[in-house]
Amino acid sequence: MQLRTMMDANFAHAAGRRRRIDRRLMESEWPVLLAVLGKPSTEGTYLSLTDIRTLVTDRRLPGRVTERLKSH
């Protein structure tokens, strides 16, 4: 539910600049990111703002993920 609310807000915020495919991309990307990068909590899995910022702004995986990849 919160994921859908966030996607709706992002889509509305991009009015005038969005492409036809943007909503479909969000519906595909965010659930996968949540499954792969999500952190567990008592209320379910979540994506931290720091992790999202690292992915989007720095264009790299969060440190905890790269450490996990090194160990495999």
C-alpha positions as CSV (number, residue, x, y, z in Angstrom):
1,M,0.0,0.0,0.0
2,Q,2.7,2.5,0.9
3,L,4.7,1.5,-2.2
4,R,1.6,2.3,-4.3
5,T,1.2,5.7,-2.5
6,M,4.8,6.6,-3.2
7,M,4.6,5.6,-6.9
8,D,1.4,7.7,-7.2
9,A,3.1,10.7,-5.6
10,N,6.2,10.4,-7.9
11,F,4.0,10.1,-11.0
12,A,2.0,13.2,-10.0
13,H,5.2,15.1,-9.2
14,A,6.5,14.4,-12.7
15,A,3.5,15.8,-14.5
16,G,4.5,17.5,-17.7
17,R,7.8,15.7,-17.8
18,R,6.8,12.0,-17.7
19,R,6.8,9.5,-20.5
20,R,4.1,7.0,-21.2
21,I,6.2,4.2,-20.0
22,D,7.3,5.7,-16.7
23,R,4.4,4.3,-14.6
24,R,5.0,0.8,-16.1
25,L,8.7,1.1,-15.2
26,M,7.9,2.1,-11.6
27,E,5.4,-0.8,-11.2
28,S,8.2,-3.2,-12.4
29,E,11.2,-1.6,-10.7
30,W,10.1,-0.8,-7.2
31,P,8.8,-4.2,-6.1
32,V,12.0,-5.8,-7.4
33,L,14.2,-3.3,-5.5
34,L,12.1,-3.8,-2.4
35,A,12.6,-7.6,-2.7
36,V,16.4,-7.3,-3.3
37,L,17.4,-4.3,-1.2
38,G,14.6,-4.1,1.3
39,K,15.3,-4.1,5.0
40,P,13.0,-6.1,7.3
41,S,11.0,-4.4,10.0
42,T,8.1,-5.3,12.3
43,E,5.8,-3.7,9.8
44,G,7.2,-5.4,6.7
45,T,10.1,-4.8,4.3
46,Y,11.1,-1.2,3.5
47,L,13.6,0.8,1.4
48,S,15.6,3.3,3.3
49,L,15.9,6.8,1.9
50,T,19.7,6.5,2.2
51,D,19.6,3.4,0.0
52,I,17.3,5.0,-2.6
53,R,19.5,8.2,-2.6
54,T,22.6,6.0,-3.1
55,L,21.0,4.2,-6.0
56,V,19.5,7.2,-7.8
57,T,21.9,10.0,-7.0
58,D,25.2,8.2,-6.6
59,R,24.3,5.5,-9.2
60,R,25.8,2.7,-7.1
61,L,24.6,-0.1,-4.9
62,P,24.4,0.6,-1.1
63,G,27.5,-0.6,0.8
64,R,25.6,-3.3,2.7
65,V,24.6,-4.8,-0.7
66,T,28.1,-4.7,-2.2
67,E,29.5,-6.4,0.9
68,R,26.9,-9.1,0.6
69,L,27.8,-9.6,-3.0
70,K,31.5,-9.9,-2.1
71,S,30.8,-12.7,0.3
72,H,29.1,-14.9,-2.3
